[in-house]
């Protein structure tokens, strides 16, 4: 996927504990940039982060997970992932046989405060069977796909794969279609046609999408808009802001502010949530 950061830790996947529960939830801090090699789970998985980002590659698509959103991964689907340093990484596993429904493809999930609180509640080891069943039933009621899906489709076409890999490695690469055509010994028309066929987007729009995905990661790390603009190869911040708003529907500054508020509120509300408080909240919801 993206260029590997210095000090990245490459990990396998820990085996899941034996459990009769419908939902298993846990969290941990990722102190260094971390990659998980390609793997699949026998259970459905929902992952989300605070204070950083997570990217996951599934087949020909790259998904970016930022604060306030999670990524649903169906059982048995091979994927690999990467988390930025210092992120608080959360995961919840759903037993297919206990699910009243299931999302059949990877997708972004809106991580509301209620959903996070419920899953935090379910991570408690001393939760009794009845309390767990009540919490799980509310999770099934409130979990919803996001209206905005953060997926970038990779070409998977030998005519243009070199371009995609170069841009993943260095999103600021500003070479034109004509320059790429000369380098690859083909025509700009062939490249244009290949990008549309493989990704559904023209080359310029696909590169813009890729840069926005990278921008989400940089902004989540607290890097200012002007610096992100420069890192991504924009001549001036205003051009970056226009491109970001075209894809995300908001400015990078507003997005960063909203993500910061979501992380802060979620952390304040969830960190102090005792099992008794969570139980009270569940009864109020029901």
Beta strands, then each sheet from edge to edge (+ up, - down):
strand 1: 9-11
strand 2: 23-30
strand 3: 34-39
strand 4: 44-50
strand 5: 54-58
strand 6: 61-65
strand 7: 69-73
strand 8: 79-83
strand 9: 87-94
strand 10: 107-110
strand 11: 151-153
sheet 1: 1+ 3+ 8- 5+ 6- 11+
sheet 2: 2+ 9- 4+ 7- 10+
end
